[in-house]
Structures are given as structure tokens and as C-alpha cells.
Amino acid sequence: MVARLVIAAPSSGSGKTTVATGLMAAFAAAGLAVSPHKVGPDYIDPGYHALATGRPGRNLDAYLCGPDLVAPLFAHGAAGCDLAVVEGVMGMYDGAAGQGELASTAHVAKLLRAPVVLVVDASSQSRSVAALVHGFASWDPEVRVAGVILNKVGSDRHEALLREALDESGVPVLGALRRAPQVHAPSRHLGLVPVAERQADAVGSVASLAARVREGCDLEGLLALARSAPPLPGEAWDPRTGLGAAPGGPAKPVVAVAGGAAFTFSYAEHAELLTAAGADVVTFDPLHDEQLPDGTAGLVIGGGFPEVYAPELSANEPLRKAVAELALSGAPVAAECAGLLYLSRELDGKPMCGVLDATARMSERLSLGYREAVAVSDSVLAATGTRMRGHEFHRTAVEPGAGPAPAWGLHRPERRVEGFVQGNVHASYLHTHWAAEPGVAHRFVGRCAAP
């Protein structure tokens, strides 16, 4: 059993990331092995969580992976830890649009049988905070709201008024944090700037958050609350389950995975699945490395911010040529969102790899949301007809949006085809979580190992 807390809030912007990351860092600094988790498909917050704890930040998404996988994935990530801190998403009861509680923080808290601490932005209220907390605590009796952390408290007097009001709610106050704009992390078009782009500053920010939380929160009370969580039934997720025999044989195919500041979006389980499927996973940085790793037999390029680094990526002509030559040779290539842009002919007028006959550019329109998808073309990732759930999150556009052989047919919220299947290249805007369909990793590595 792992002690665990879910950090939720009435709405986005209340301070969940501040509190969750600060708690992770404070408990880790106290000598506890802390497992960091994030509800939903977000890639950026887990980077800060990893910095705070020294362990991979992991996502728990009941839409992408299905409710039945949430607890096993949690148990896998938290194995051997003293404490797990789970940061929620949006408002506590906000989930997949039009699908009730699915994938909400409340839903995941119930699946984990975990107590919830509600972070409340108290900056513009006093006694009303009690009505707010009472409403969230009583809305769903299966959700155990067991504590409140008050954020953006203005003064000692303000804090006293808030605590007095909450005495009547029956939900204890486990912390009060004063306004501290100096700890604010920089943002841009898709949220916080990832850790990989501001490593030194991010270390300082996380240390400041830990200090604030130590000063303003009842760490002993929070740890006792976390330890009150009951045991979770069932087994931990294992990346080897459902994969079958590794296709690579004694000579493991090298699968190169793009990383660095321009490609920061990935799920930890993807590399674990590739390894379990028989691959030798090697990370490289397209901003700096002029060649692919030695012996590369397959290439995975995930999400990130290539639009921010278009000049630098374009200037690395040797690597762009190496990627194009690898794709032309027939080696399997899986590109997701940022990877799609990198494989295009150009991005905002800057030459890219030219694997796809498409151009990419920044857009005014934000594409954001869960998608239901079916593979409409046989590819290195999926056979025609394979159904998966995914997530789109970008403020760029690719023309055309689909090739002669599209990657996916999307069925919700709109019907359209999307992406490119070209030889052994699969490129798409859709982010998917391979734990939901381990056959994706097995199929990809099998193609990499094929003579």
C-alpha cells in the first residue's frame, strides 16, 4: 500500500500545480520517496513533478487508458515509494466533455480510493469559502474531501476569517499560502514553459515552492491523511503484459527517441513498453545532435514545441538529412504532433526534414480535446480498424491535414481524417497512450527488427 493524496481545486488557476509541486518537493526533501502523478493528458506539469521528486512524472488518464487501468498504472509508478501525490486537472468534477465524471479528478480519486485535498483561491472571499468547500465536499459522497489548503491569502486577518468560516464546514484547513508572485512560472501558448527549457530557473522555482509549502502547510497532518488511504486491490501494471515474445531476438533493434527542449512531451510508459517489446531505446536531441544514434532501426518523435525552436531545428541540417534518409530507407518512424511538424517540408517558412509533402505554421486556433479514433490505413503502429482514444493539443496547422493514406479517422467531436501513413512513416497530431493498446509498441518494434 502506498500513502496517497489527490490535490484538487474548484477550478483551473486555483493553485493546484503550485501546491502539488511544493508538496512533492517538501516531502522529498524530508527524505520520503515521493511518486508524482498528474490527472489527464498534460505533459508539462509532470516535468516539474519529476524535478521535485527525482522520479518520472506519470499521467493517470481514465479517458485515454480507460478506468480499469488507472489504479494499475498508479501502482506501477508508485512502487517502492513512501507517498504519492496526484495533481488533479481543471475543476475537481470537470472531465471529458459530455461524458459525465469520466477522466475528472473526482473520478480518478474514486478509482484510487484516495483522500482529496481541495486547493481554494481565497483571494476574493472570506466567509463564502465555507459554502464553496461544503458544496464540493457534499456533491459526490463517494469523493472524500478531507482537507483544504487556502491559496493566495492576503493577510493574517484574512486567514483568520477564512479559518473561522471553515470551522463550520467540517473540513479541516491543512494549509494557508500567502500571495507570492515571485514564484510564478512563465507561460506561453500551451501553458507553462517546460522544465527542459528553463532547467536552472525551474530548480529555483521548485525550491521556492517547497519552502512556501513547508512554511504554510501542516505536513504532518497531510502525511497522516495520505496514510489513511485504504489498500488498492489488484496488481500493478506491467509493461511486459500482453506484449508476447519480444520480436527483436538477441540483437535488440535501436529505437531512437527524440528529446531535448524541443520535444518534451512523452509518457514514461512508452519507453518502458518499447523496452519490454525488445527495443534498445536511445534518446537524442534534435537541437544539438547532428546524427541519429548508432544503429538506429526505428525513430519515435513525440510532442513538444518545435515552433519555438524552428530556426535551431532548421539549422541542424545534418540531422534533418539523416532523418529523411532513415525514413526513405523504410525504417519505421512514429511521429506525434511536434514530430509531425518536424517531418514536414517546412515550419513557419523554415526548412524541416521534408519527409512529408506538407507545410506547417503557427495558427490562431487552439485545437484541444479528447478524440475517438480508428486507424484507416495499415501502419507501423496499428492495423486498419484499430480503435484508440487520443488527445489533441496544439496551436499549429499542417497543410494538407491528411495524406493520400490518412493515419486516423476521428469520430468525436467531429468526423474527419487526419495524419499521414507513408511507407513505414506514421505521422499525426493525435497523442495516444500506448498502455491502452500495448500492441502498438510490439508492432513497432517488430517492424524495426524485421530484416
C-alpha positions in Angstrom: 0.0 0.0 0.0 1.2 3.5 -0.9 0.1 6.5 1.1 -1.6 8.9 -1.3 -3.2 12.3 -1.7 -5.1 13.9 -4.6 -4.7 17.6 -4.9 -7.9 19.1 -6.5 -9.4 22.6 -6.9 -12.8 24.2 -7.7 -11.4 25.5 -11.0 -8.3 25.9 -13.1 -6.0 28.7 -11.8 -6.6 28.0 -8.2 -3.0 26.9 -7.5 -3.1 23.0 -7.9 0.3 22.9 -9.6 1.8 25.3 -7.0 0.6 23.2 -4.1 1.1 19.8 -5.6 4.7 20.5 -6.8 5.5 22.2 -3.5 4.2 19.3 -1.5 6.2 16.8 -3.6 9.4 18.8 -3.2 8.9 19.4 0.5 8.2 15.7 1.3 11.1 14.6 -1.0 13.4 17.0 0.8 12.3 15.5 4.1 13.6 12.1 2.9 10.5 10.4 1.6 10.4 8.6 -1.7 7.6 10.5 -3.4 5.8 9.3 -6.5 4.4 12.2 -8.7 1.3 11.8 -10.8 -1.0 14.1 -12.9 -4.6 13.5 -13.8 -5.3 13.9 -17.5 -3.1 14.2 -20.6 -0.9 17.1 -19.5 2.8 16.7 -20.4 4.2 19.9 -18.9 3.3 19.7 -15.2 4.8 16.2 -14.8 8.2 17.7 -15.8 8.0 19.9 -12.7 6.9 17.0 -10.7 9.9 15.0 -11.8 12.2 17.8 -10.9 10.6 18.0 -7.4 10.9 14.3 -6.7 13.7 12.8 -8.8 11.2 10.3 -10.3 9.3 10.2 -13.6 6.1 12.3 -13.6 3.3 9.9 -14.6 -0.2 10.6 -16.0 -3.4 9.0 -14.9 -6.0 9.4 -17.7 -9.3 7.5 -17.4 -10.2 8.5 -20.9 -7.1 7.6 -22.8 -6.4 4.4 -20.9 -9.8 3.5 -19.5 -10.9 3.5 -15.9 -9.6 -0.1 -15.3 -6.0 0.9 -15.9 -5.9 3.9 -13.6 -5.1 2.0 -10.4 -2.7 -0.5 -12.0 -0.8 2.4 -13.7 -0.7 4.2 -10.4 0.6 1.2 -8.5 3.3 0.7 -11.2 4.5 4.2 -10.9 4.3 4.4 -7.1 6.0 1.0 -6.4 8.5 1.3 -3.6 7.5 4.8 -2.6 6.5 6.2 0.7 4.0 8.6 -0.6 2.2 9.5 -3.9 0.9 13.0 -4.7 -1.6 13.2 -7.5 -2.3 16.6 -9.0 -5.8 17.0 -10.5 -7.0 18.6 -13.7 -9.2 21.6 -14.2 -12.1 21.8 -11.6 -12.5 18.7 -9.5 -15.6 17.5 -11.2 -14.6 18.5 -14.8 -14.0 15.6 -17.1 -14.3 14.6 -20.7 -16.8 16.8 -22.4 -20.3 15.4 -22.4 -19.3 12.2 -20.6 -20.1 12.9 -17.0 -17.4 12.3 -14.5 -15.1 10.3 -16.9 -11.5 11.4 -16.5 -12.2 14.1 -13.9 -10.1 14.5 -10.8 -13.1 13.2 -8.8 -13.3 10.1 -10.9 -9.6 9.3 -10.6 -9.7 9.9 -6.8 -12.5 7.4 -6.5 -10.6 4.9 -8.7 -7.6 5.3 -6.4 -9.7 5.3 -3.2 -7.6 8.4 -2.2 -8.4 11.3 0.1 -8.7 14.7 -1.6 -7.3 18.0 -0.5 -9.1 21.0 -2.1 -6.9 24.0 -3.0 -9.1 27.1 -2.9 -8.1 30.5 -4.3 -9.2 32.6 -1.3 -8.1 36.0 -2.7 -11.6 37.4 -3.2 -13.7 35.8 -0.5 -13.9 35.2 3.3 -17.0 33.5 4.8 -18.2 32.3 1.4 -15.3 29.9 1.3 -17.3 27.6 3.7 -20.2 27.4 1.3 -17.8 26.6 -1.6 -16.0 23.9 0.3 -19.3 22.4 1.6 -20.6 22.2 -1.9 -17.6 20.4 -3.3 -17.4 18.1 -0.3 -21.0 17.1 -0.4 -21.6 16.9 -4.2 -20.5 13.3 -4.5 -20.5 11.2 -1.3 -18.0 8.8 -2.8 -15.4 11.5 -3.0 -13.6 12.1 0.3 -12.7 15.8 0.5 -10.7 15.5 3.7 -8.8 18.8 3.8 -8.5 22.3 2.4 -5.4 24.4 1.5 -6.1 28.1 1.2 -4.1 29.8 -1.5 -3.4 33.5 -2.2 -4.3 34.5 1.3 -3.9 38.3 1.8 -3.1 38.8 5.5 -3.2 37.3 9.0 -6.7 38.9 9.4 -7.9 37.4 6.1 -6.6 33.9 7.1 -8.4 34.2 10.5 -11.7 35.0 8.8 -11.3 32.0 6.4 -10.4 29.6 9.1 -13.3 30.8 11.3 -15.7 30.2 8.4 -14.3 26.8 7.6 -14.7 25.6 11.2 -18.4 25.2 10.5 -17.8 23.1 7.3 -16.3 20.1 9.0 -13.4 20.1 6.5 -10.1 20.9 8.3 -7.7 23.5 7.0 -4.3 21.9 6.3 -2.5 24.9 5.0 -2.6 28.6 4.1 -0.3 30.1 1.5 0.2 33.8 1.0 0.3 35.5 -2.4 3.8 35.1 -3.8 4.1 36.3 -7.5 7.8 35.8 -7.4 7.3 32.0 -7.6 5.2 32.3 -10.7 6.4 30.1 -13.6 6.4 31.6 -17.1 3.7 30.6 -19.5 3.1 30.7 -23.3 0.6 29.5 -25.9 0.1 25.9 -24.5 0.7 26.6 -20.7 3.8 26.6 -18.5 7.2 26.6 -20.2 8.6 23.1 -19.8 11.3 22.3 -17.3 13.7 21.3 -20.1 13.7 24.9 -21.4 14.4 26.6 -18.1 16.2 24.0 -16.0 18.2 26.3 -13.8 15.3 28.7 -13.1 12.9 25.8 -12.7 15.1 24.3 -9.9 14.9 27.6 -8.1 11.1 27.8 -8.6 10.6 24.3 -7.2 12.8 25.0 -4.2 10.8 28.2 -3.5 7.5 26.2 -3.7 8.9 23.7 -1.3 9.8 26.4 1.2 6.4 28.0 0.9 4.6 24.7 1.5 6.8 23.9 4.5 6.0 27.3 6.0 2.3 27.3 5.2 1.1 23.7 5.4 0.6 21.1 8.0 2.9 18.4 6.5 2.4 16.0 9.4 -1.3 16.3 9.0 -1.2 15.9 5.3 1.0 12.8 5.6 -1.3 11.3 8.2 -4.2 11.9 5.8 -2.3 10.2 3.0 -1.6 7.2 5.2 -5.3 6.8 5.9 -6.0 5.7 2.3 -7.1 2.0 2.2 -5.2 -0.7 0.2 -5.8 -0.8 -3.5 -7.0 -4.1 -4.9 -5.5 -5.7 -8.0 -2.0 -5.9 -9.5 0.3 -3.2 -10.7 0.6 -2.6 -14.4 3.5 -4.4 -16.1 4.8 -3.2 -19.5 5.5 -6.9 -20.4 1.9 -8.0 -20.0 0.1 -8.5 -23.4 3.2 -8.0 -25.5 4.1 -11.6 -26.2 7.6 -12.7 -27.2 10.0 -9.8 -27.9 10.5 -9.7 -31.7 14.0 -8.3 -31.5 15.7 -11.6 -30.5 19.2 -11.4 -29.1 20.1 -8.4 -31.2 17.8 -5.6 -29.9 16.8 -3.0 -32.5 17.8 0.5 -31.6 14.8 2.8 -31.4 15.9 6.5 -31.3 13.5 8.7 -29.3 13.6 12.5 -29.7 14.1 14.5 -26.6 15.7 17.8 -25.5 14.0 21.2 -25.2 12.0 21.0 -28.4 10.5 17.5 -27.8 9.4 17.3 -24.2 6.0 15.6 -24.5 6.0 11.9 -23.8 4.5 9.4 -21.4 7.0 7.4 -19.3 5.2 4.2 -20.2 6.0 4.5 -23.9 9.8 4.0 -23.4 9.0 1.2 -20.9 6.8 -0.6 -23.5 9.4 -0.2 -26.3 12.0 -1.7 -24.0 9.7 -4.5 -22.9 8.9 -5.2 -26.6 12.6 -5.8 -27.2 14.0 -2.5 -28.2 17.2 -0.7 -27.1 15.7 2.8 -26.5 18.2 5.6 -27.0 17.3 9.3 -26.6 18.8 12.0 -28.8 18.3 15.8 -29.0 17.4 17.2 -32.5 18.6 20.6 -31.4 22.2 19.6 -30.9 22.9 16.0 -32.2 23.9 16.1 -35.8 23.4 12.3 -36.3 21.0 9.7 -35.2 22.2 7.2 -32.6 24.4 4.5 -34.0 22.5 1.6 -35.4 19.1 3.4 -35.4 16.5 1.0 -36.7 13.4 3.0 -35.8 12.5 6.5 -34.8 9.9 8.0 -32.4 9.4 11.7 -32.4 6.8 12.8 -29.8 5.3 16.1 -28.9 6.8 19.4 -27.8 7.5 22.9 -29.1 9.3 22.8 -32.4 7.6 26.0 -33.4 9.6 27.8 -30.6 12.8 26.2 -31.9 12.2 26.2 -35.7 15.3 28.2 -36.6 17.6 26.0 -34.5 16.0 22.8 -35.8 16.3 24.0 -39.3 19.9 25.0 -38.8 20.8 21.4 -37.9 20.8 20.3 -41.5 22.9 17.1 -41.0 20.3 15.7 -38.7 17.4 16.7 -40.9 19.0 14.9 -43.8 19.7 11.8 -41.6 16.0 11.7 -40.6 14.9 12.0 -44.2 17.3 9.3 -45.3 16.2 6.9 -42.5 12.5 7.4 -43.5 13.4 6.9 -47.2 15.2 3.6 -46.3 12.0 2.2 -45.0 12.8 2.3 -41.3 9.7 2.6 -39.1 9.1 6.2 -38.0 6.3 7.2 -35.5 5.8 11.0 -35.2 3.2 12.6 -32.9 2.2 16.3 -33.1 5.6 18.0 -32.8 7.0 15.1 -34.7 4.5 15.7 -37.5 5.7 19.3 -37.8 9.4 18.2 -37.8 8.8 15.7 -40.6 7.0 18.4 -42.7 8.6 20.3 -45.6 8.8 23.5 -43.6 7.6 25.0 -40.3 6.8 28.8 -40.4 8.9 29.1 -43.5 12.0 27.2 -42.0 13.0 24.0 -43.8 12.4 20.9 -41.8 13.1 17.2 -42.7 10.9 17.1 -45.8 9.7 13.5 -45.2 6.1 14.6 -45.7 4.8 16.8 -48.6 3.2 19.2 -46.1 3.8 22.6 -44.6 3.3 23.7 -41.0 2.7 27.0 -39.4 1.6 28.7 -36.2 -2.2 29.2 -36.0 -4.5 31.5 -34.1 -6.8 28.5 -33.4 -6.2 26.2 -30.4 -7.0 22.6 -31.1 -7.7 21.0 -27.7 -9.6 18.0 -26.6 -10.1 14.2 -26.4 -10.7 12.3 -29.7 -12.0 8.9 -30.6 -10.0 7.5 -33.5 -9.8 4.5 -35.7 -6.8 3.6 -37.9 -7.9 4.0 -41.5 -4.6 2.8 -43.0 -2.3 -0.1 -42.1 0.9 1.4 -40.5 3.8 0.6 -38.3 1.7 1.4 -35.3 -1.7 -0.1 -36.0 -3.6 -2.3 -38.4 -6.6 -0.8 -40.2 -9.6 -0.8 -37.9 -7.7 -0.5 -34.6 -9.6 1.8 -32.3 -7.8 4.1 -29.9 -8.6 7.2 -27.9 -6.3 10.2 -28.2 -5.9 13.9 -27.3 -5.1 16.9 -29.5 -3.3 19.9 -28.1 -1.7 22.3 -30.5 -1.8 25.9 -31.9 -0.3 25.0 -35.2 -1.8 23.9 -38.6 -0.5 21.5 -41.2 -1.5 21.7 -44.9 -2.8 19.4 -46.1 -4.2 17.9 -42.8 -4.1 14.4 -44.2 -2.2 12.5 -46.8 -3.4 10.1 -49.5 -3.3 7.4 -46.8 -4.5 9.1 -43.6 -3.5 7.9 -40.2 -6.7 8.2 -38.3 -10.4 8.7 -38.8 -11.7 10.8 -35.9 -15.3 10.3 -34.8 -15.7 12.7 -31.9 -16.3 15.7 -31.6 -16.3 15.9 -35.4 -15.8 13.4 -38.3 -12.6 13.9 -40.3 -9.5 12.1 -41.4 -6.1 13.2 -40.1 -2.4 12.4 -40.4 -0.2 10.6 -42.8 0.8 7.0 -43.4 3.6 7.0 -46.0 5.6 3.8 -46.3 6.7 3.0 -42.8 6.1 6.5 -41.6 3.1 7.2 -39.3 2.7 10.9 -38.5 -0.3 12.5 -36.8 -1.4 15.3 -34.4 -3.0 12.7 -32.2 -1.4 12.0 -28.8 -2.1 8.4 -27.7 -1.2 6.5 -24.6 0.2 3.1 -25.6 -0.5 1.5 -22.3 -4.1 1.3 -23.5 -3.0 -0.7 -26.6 0.4 -2.4 -25.9 0.2 -4.0 -29.3 1.3 -0.6 -30.7 4.8 -1.0 -29.2 5.0 -4.7 -30.1 4.1 -3.9 -33.7 6.5 -1.0 -34.0 9.5 -2.9 -32.5 8.6 -5.9 -34.7 8.9 -3.8 -37.8 12.2 -2.3 -36.5 13.6 -5.8 -36.0 12.4 -7.1 -39.4 15.3 -7.7 -41.9 
